[in-house]
């Protein structure tokens, strides 16, 4: 059962690669690295490179901040005292601890 699951996961990653997605492999030091021509070594772990999540954060002088999914939402919901609107990109799950 476990082997079937692993084969299915690998097939999904291969299909994503054939559709132009960037593929990553897990290095010996535990870091995900891009590979543009995967060799599909059986004991390597591969994944589709996660898409970055983009958020816009309104910053205020009193330390308050609020985040939004788009710049237009951030602009529409801001208060007069806004210092700045900052665009932030993060990988999904990066700060989930």
N, C-alpha and C positions, 0 to 999 in steps of 0.2 A: 504494500500500500504506500509506504513512504517513497519508494522508488518511482511509482507512478506520479505521485505529487511532484517530485523533483523534476521528472521528465516534462510534466505539464508546465511547470514554472519556467524551465529552460526554454521550452518551445515558445512560450509567450514573450520571453525576452528576445529570442531570435526573430520572431515575427515583428516585434517593435523595431528591431535593428533594420530589418528589410524595408520597413516603412519610413526609415530616415531618423529614428530616435537615436540619441547618444547613449551608448552602453558604457557601464562602469564595471570594473572588477575589483574585488577586495584584495589588497596587497598583503604581503606577509606581516606588515607592521599595523594592519587593521585599518588602513585608510582606503576609501573608495577613490579610484583613479579612472579617468576617461580612457577608453580604448576605441579607436576609430576603425580598427580592423580586428575584431575579436577572433581568437583562435579556438574558442570553445573547448578549452582543456577541461576534461570531465571533473577534476577535483577542484577547479576554481569556482568561486562564487561570482555570479554576474547579476546585474540589475539594470533597469532603465534609469538613467540619470533623473533624479527628482527635479520637477519644475520649481523654480523659485516662487515664493509667495511675495507679492508686492503689497505694501500697505503705505498709507500716507498718514503722518502723525502731526497734528496741530500742537504746537508748543506755546505755553503761556508764561508770563513773568512770575506767577505765583507757584510754578512747578507743576501745575495741572497739565495733563496731555490727554488727547483722545485720538484713536486711530480709525481710519476709514479705508474702504476697499478701492476708492478711486480719488483722484485729485479733485474732481468736480464735487464729490460728496464732502470732502474736507473743506473746500472753499465755501460750499453752501451752508455748512453747519458751524463755521468758525465764529468766534466772538471778536469784537473790535480790538481787543488787547492782544490778539495773536502775534507772537514774535516771528514765527516761521512755520512753514509746512515742510516736513522732511519726508522724502521718499526712502523707504527701507525695503531691502530684498533679503529674504531668509529662505533657507531650505526647510521644507516641511519636517517637523519633528525635531529640529535642531535645539529648541529650548523647551522641550517637553518634560524635562526632569523635575 
